[in-house]
Amino acid sequence: LDVFQSRGYNEVDTARVYVGKQQEAFTREAKWKERGLTLATKIQYPSEPGSHAADKVAESLETSLKELGTD
């Protein structure tokens, strides 16, 4: 991230499905907030019918927020 930011970038694309479902946790551990980064993440990919029902989307969002250490 040091090199990334030294080149003027500050937006990171992440998703729970990246890096064996650990990318959001890695991003949190890299202290993205303290670095002043902006994040883009995604909800869980639909793996079965009904995966994009409102309650499933909300659950996926809450899990991502927790993993990223934000609200």
N, C-alpha and C positions, 0 to 999 in steps of 0.2 A: 504494500500500500504506500510505502514511502516514495517509491519510484513513480507509481501511478499518480500520486498527488503532486509530486515535483514537476510533472508534465502538465499540470493544470486541470486534471480531472478530479471530480468530486462526487460523481453519481455512480453507484454500484448496483448492478443487476444481480439479484439473488433469488433463490427459491429453495424451499425445503427439499425438493427432489434432487438438487445438485449435491454432488459429493456424498453419496450414500445417506441422504437425508440429514446431513450435518452442516450444510452450508450456512444456514441461518445462525446456528450456534457458533460456528467459526467467525462469522461476521460480528456477532456480539462480543466474542472474546478478543477480537481485534480492536475493540473500543471505537466502533464507528461513530458514535455520538461525539466523543471527545475529539475525534479527528475532523468533525464538521462535515461528514459525508451525508449525502442524500441517498436513500435506498429505494429500489423498486423490487417488489417481490410478487409472488403469485399464489393463488389458492391451489389446493391440491388438485392434480389432474384427475378428471373424471374416470374412474376405473370400473364403474358399474352404473347401471341405470339409477337415477335419483341422486347421483353424487353432487349435482349442482342445485339440490334443493336448498332453500333458504337456511335451514338449520345446519346443513353440512357445510355451506359456505361460511356461515358464522363460526362454526367450530374450527374450520381450517384457518380462518383469519385470526382467531384468538390464539391458536397454537403458534402461528407465525409471530404474532406480537410478543408472546412469551419467549419464544426462542431468540428473537432479536433483542429482547430486553427493552421493549418500548411499549407505549400504550396507544 
